[in-house]
Amino acid sequence: MTVQEEAGAGGEALEVWIDQDLCTGDGICVQYAPEVFELDIDGLAYVKSPGDELLQAPGATTPVPLPLLTDVVDSAKECPGDCIHVRRVSDRVEVFGPDAE
């Protein structure tokens, strides 16, 4: 089963956000998907906007580009802080991350 099938994402828009309260600053997410994640000066990971702007507001989300979906999902699965959340935009249901069913 592909990541897209597992997510129920038949071309469905997904977004990702990071809970900085749980972030360990390990940087695995940045290694997997530097286009989506970045470590800030505070040592925590944040998502970036499609325009490459660091989004530091709590709960800030960014779209998951389809070509990077596997990398973003791997980031969520491998994150030692269990703080990366990937959800469907349409109904805000988490499909990968600590709250995924």
DODOKE-595459 format. One line per field, with one value per residue: x, y, z of N, C-alpha, C, CB in turn. Coordinates in steps of 0.1 Angstrom, whole numbers. Glycine has a CB too. Example, Ala and Ser with C-alpha at 12.3 -4.5 7.8 and 13.67 -1.06 7.14 Angstrom:
// DODOKE-595459
n.c1	[132:128]
n.c2	[-57:-22]
n.c3	[78:71]
ca.c1	[123:137]
ca.c2	[-45:-11]
ca.c3	[78:71]
c.c1	[132:129]
c.c2	[-33:0]
c.c3	[78:79]
cb.c1	[113:141]
cb.c2	[-45:-6]
cb.c3	[90:57]
//
This chain:
// DODOKE-595459
n.c1	[9:6:18:1:-23:-26:-31:-55:-56:-66:-54:-61:-59:-34:-21:5:17:37:40:55:59:64:86:118:140:156:159:154:132:140:161:147:128:137:125:101:104:122:149:149:165:160:163:143:120:102:74:75:63:49:63:88:90:96:73:62:41:21:8:8:2:12:9:12:33:26:48:65:52:58:83:75:57:74:90:72:67:92:100:114:102:75:58:49:23:1:-25:-58:-69:-96:-113:-98:-89:-65:-40:-15:8:9:-18:-32:-55]
n.c2	[-12:22:53:74:59:48:71:77:95:103:122:141:171:177:188:199:202:212:203:223:222:196:190:178:188:173:171:153:156:177:166:147:162:190:210:215:215:232:239:263:292:287:261:244:226:238:244:254:279:277:296:295:307:308:294:304:307:292:260:265:257:240:234:200:192:170:155:154:139:113:117:136:121:100:116:122:96:89:107:115:130:127:147:156:164:152:160:158:185:189:178:180:157:138:120:109:107:114:115:101:77]
n.c3	[0:-9:5:-2:-6:20:35:26:7:-21:-40:-23:-4:19:51:73:106:135:169:190:217:222:206:201:190:174:146:126:109:93:79:64:49:40:25:37:65:91:114:139:155:181:184:179:157:129:106:71:49:16:3:15:40:74:97:126:144:170:162:135:101:71:36:24:-1:-28:-41:-19:0:10:23:42:57:66:82:103:113:122:141:172:191:186:175:151:129:105:85:69:49:43:63:85:98:114:97:98:124:160:168:149:137]
ca.c1	[0:14:15:-12:-35:-27:-36:-68:-54:-67:-52:-67:-50:-29:-13:14:21:45:38:68:60:69:97:131:150:165:162:152:123:147:168:138:121:141:116:89:108:135:152:151:176:156:166:130:116:90:71:78:53:53:73:100:90:94:60:65:29:17:-2:8:2:16:5:22:34:25:60:72:44:65:93:68:52:85:94:62:69:106:102:115:92:61:52:46:9:-3:-40:-65:-74:-110:-120:-89:-86:-51:-38:-2:13:5:-33:-38:-62]
ca.c2	[0:34:63:81:50:47:84:80:108:102:135:150:180:174:198:194:211:206:208:227:218:182:189:175:195:163:175:143:161:186:157:141:172:204:220:217:218:240:242:277:295:282:247:236:225:245:242:265:282:273:306:293:315:300:297:302:307:279:253:269:246:243:223:190:190:156:149:153:133:102:123:142:110:94:125:120:83:87:118:110:138:124:160:161:160:154:159:162:198:190:176:182:145:134:107:105:114:108:115:94:65]
ca.c3	[0:-9:15:-6:-3:34:40:20:-1:-35:-45:-13:1:33:57:84:116:145:183:195:231:222:198:208:182:168:132:116:99:84:71:54:40:43:19:45:79:94:128:142:164:194:184:176:143:124:92:63:40:3:-1:22:52:87:103:141:153:175:154:121:92:57:27:21:-16:-31:-43:-7:10:17:32:54:65:73:93:114:118:128:150:185:200:183:175:137:127:91:85:57:49:41:75:96:104:113:90:102:136:173:169:138:141]
c.c1	[9:10:2:-24:-37:-34:-51:-68:-54:-66:-58:-56:-47:-21:-5:16:29:41:51:70:66:82:110:143:160:168:160:142:130:155:160:132:125:133:104:93:121:136:155:162:173:159:154:127:103:87:74:66:58:63:85:101:88:81:61:53:25:6:-2:10:8:12:16:22:34:38:68:64:51:75:87:63:63:90:85:64:82:108:102:105:78:53:48:32:6:-18:-46:-70:-89:-118:-111:-86:-71:-49:-24:2:7:-10:-40:-44:-58]
c.c2	[12:44:71:72:49:59:86:92:105:116:146:159:177:186:192:205:204:212:211:223:204:180:187:182:186:166:165:148:169:177:151:151:186:215:224:221:225:241:257:279:290:267:238:236:232:242:255:267:278:284:306:301:306:304:294:303:293:273:257:257:250:231:213:188:175:149:146:145:122:107:129:131:103:103:123:107:82:98:113:118:135:137:165:155:163:151:163:176:198:188:176:169:141:120:101:113:108:107:107:81:53]
c.c3	[0:2:11:-3:12:40:35:11:-16:-41:-35:-7:16:37:69:93:127:159:189:210:233:214:206:201:176:154:122:105:88:74:60:44:44:36:27:60:80:109:129:152:178:195:181:161:141:110:84:53:26:-3:7:35:64:94:118:150:157:166:139:112:78:48:25:5:-19:-34:-30:4:17:26:44:63:73:84:105:121:126:139:164:195:197:182:161:134:112:90:71:59:50:55:88:104:102:107:93:114:148:174:158:143:133]
cb.c1	[-10:12:27:-11:-33:-13:-28:-79:-40:-80:-59:-74:-55:-21:-21:27:8:60:29:71:46:59:98:134:158:158:176:145:112:156:175:127:106:156:112:81:109:135:164:137:178:142:172:119:114:91:56:91:49:41:66:112:79:106:48:75:17:13:-15:20:-12:32:0:18:47:16:69:75:31:71:101:57:44:97:93:48:69:116:91:129:95:55:61:56:-1:5:-46:-77:-69:-115:-127:-93:-95:-44:-39:9:9:10:-38:-27:-77]
cb.c2	[0:41:73:84:36:45:95:81:114:95:137:142:195:161:210:188:218:209:197:242:218:172:202:160:204:149:180:130:169:196:146:134:170:206:214:204:204:254:234:284:310:285:243:241:210:261:237:264:297:273:320:295:326:302:289:312:314:280:256:279:240:245:228:176:196:154:157:166:128:93:134:152:100:92:140:121:73:88:129:112:153:114:170:156:168:144:167:153:206:179:162:193:133:135:109:105:129:116:129:91:66]
cb.c3	[12:-23:16:-21:-9:40:35:31:3:-39:-58:-2:0:33:61:78:123:142:191:193:238:217:189:209:191:169:131:123:106:91:79:62:42:39:5:45:86:87:133:147:165:197:197:184:139:126:90:55:40:-7:0:13:51:96:96:145:145:189:159:118:90:56:13:28:-21:-43:-53:-1:3:6:24:49:56:62:88:108:107:118:149:190:198:193:181:127:136:81:96:53:37:32:75:106:99:127:75:91:135:184:170:127:140]
//
